[in-house]
Amino acid sequence: MPKIYLILLFALSFSCTTKPGKVVSDTGIANLEHEDVEMNNAITKSRVTFDRFLATLSSGDTTNYNFAIKYPFEQDIQHPNEPVSSEHIWLSPITVESGKIYGIINNQPELTSKVTMGQKVAVDRSQISDWNYTHAGKLIGGYTMRVLVARMGPEEKENFQAQTGIVFGD
């Protein structure tokens, strides 16, 4: 069965496996089925609300910062457990140039050699899997992250919040 991988965080420590009972591996990767209804709903919500992200990005309001987009890239590196079809990677910073959206690869890709950390890529808005920014110390958007955090056990959630300091807003 094809899987997708979502990178939850910008980077943690180096490991390729998720420990039993953990939602996210030590590298920040979550291994998910394509048919994960809750995650697919979060991706749909991200796409439907993407205009909010773009409007805030272009507003010039400096109380909003850390703009990022999660974007899928085709897998071409064999995973030790089973094949997947895409790796979703965070892009940041985000720019809009001549009406086109661009982002910089902000994670070390684990399952694709098609992009590298620091590479600038064009974004097709219909393919994004998530977006977020920070306002008043709270993360706005981050719909796929919310699903993953909700699935974490108490210890994993506590460690996640201690490492990231993320507080979800709206």
ABEGO torsion letter per residue (X at the ends): XBBBBBBABABBBBBABBBBGBABBAAGBBBBBAABAAAAAAAAAAAAAAAAAAAAAAAGBAABBGBBBBBBBBBABBBAABBBABBBBBBOBBBBBGGBBBBBBABBBAABAABBBGBBBBBBAAABABBBBBBGGBBBEGAAAAAAAAABBAAAAAAAAAAAGBBBBX
